[in-house]
Structure formats: C-alpha cells, structure tokens
C-alpha cells in the first residue's frame, strides 16, 4: 500500500495508523512518502520507507533556507529600473522566474543542486548565463548593451495603426522566437529595444 503523508485535510501518519489497525490491511506492507515538510516552508527529498520499519530509523533531510540571491546590473554597473530573472535547475527538476525592481533578487526555496541563471531587461540585451549552486548569495547578472530596431509601418490600404510588431531571431537555419513585441504609435512608428546584437 502506498501512502502520501501530505494528504489534504488529513494527517498522513494517522492514515498509516488506520491502515495498520485495520484487520484487512494490518499485514500489508505500507510505503510512505512525502515531498514537503509538514509546514511547507522548505523542500525535502522524497523518502520511501516501509511503515512497519522502526520510525526512529527514518531520517528526513529538509532543505530550509536554500535560495539563489544576488544582483542584476546594467552594462555601466547600475541597477536597472526593472529586470526579469530566470533560474533553471541543470538537472531539469525545477525552473523559477522573478520580476526584479531594485536590482536585487532572491529566488526560492530551491532544491539542492546547480542552477543556470540569466536576466533580461529593456533597453538592454539579456545577461550571459551564470551557473551557481543552490544557496549562493553573491550571483551577479550583468545585462549587455542591446541593439534596437526602429521603423514605421506603412499600410497601402490605409488601415490606421496600431499594429503589433514581433521579433524572430535566427541562428543559422534555426529560427527562435523571442518574447519581444511592441505596438506602433498613431503614426505607425515603433521601437524595439533590448535586442541581442546580430
């Protein structure tokens, strides 16, 4: 019998005791697991033990307070007015994203392991990817000088603006779409800032 200890509205251990006390299930092996601590503050690793094992032999390792923190900087060293930070576990277990308003960030709680972090923020190009271990507190993500595209949409049919402009960047024969988009003004003019040069 498999039992998750993090049952909604019910104590998981009480559920295990009920199974042990029930005549039909008392002889069945019970495997318990849980992905979160009782108070859901920190993340823990999955643990599986037979419920008939001595509970004093079970050790749950709880990771509390593991965060990724640091700062986002503009190319001249200042703090951007606004930025977006992403962190991806290199083992593809988890991804995090955070809007940053004062140039500092704190993401978590996160699982133990290595993460790849990057930042983006107009009018700059995204930062290089930086790898850091969970718990790192000194990560610096520096935005790069960005390129801009400025232009005007001319519609021969006379359809009035606004128009939506989107950017697609290519690497060789592969096209990758970015999240860059803007709308034209009342005269059809547009500006896209923060593009990677190229």
Secondary structure as UniProt FT lines:
FT   STRAND          2..4
FT   TURN            8..9
FT   HELIX           12..21
FT   TURN            23..27
FT   STRAND          31..33
FT   TURN            38..39
FT   STRAND          43..44
FT   STRAND          49..50
FT   TURN            51..52
FT   HELIX           55..57
FT   STRAND          62..63
FT   STRAND          67..73
FT   TURN            75..76
FT   STRAND          83..89
FT   TURN            90..91
FT   STRAND          95..100
FT   STRAND          104..108
FT   STRAND          114..121
FT   TURN            122..123
FT   STRAND          124..125
FT   STRAND          130..133
FT   TURN            134..135
FT   STRAND          139..142
FT   STRAND          147..152
FT   TURN            156..157
FT   STRAND          164..171
FT   TURN            172..173
FT   STRAND          174..183
FT   TURN            186..187
FT   STRAND          189..195
//
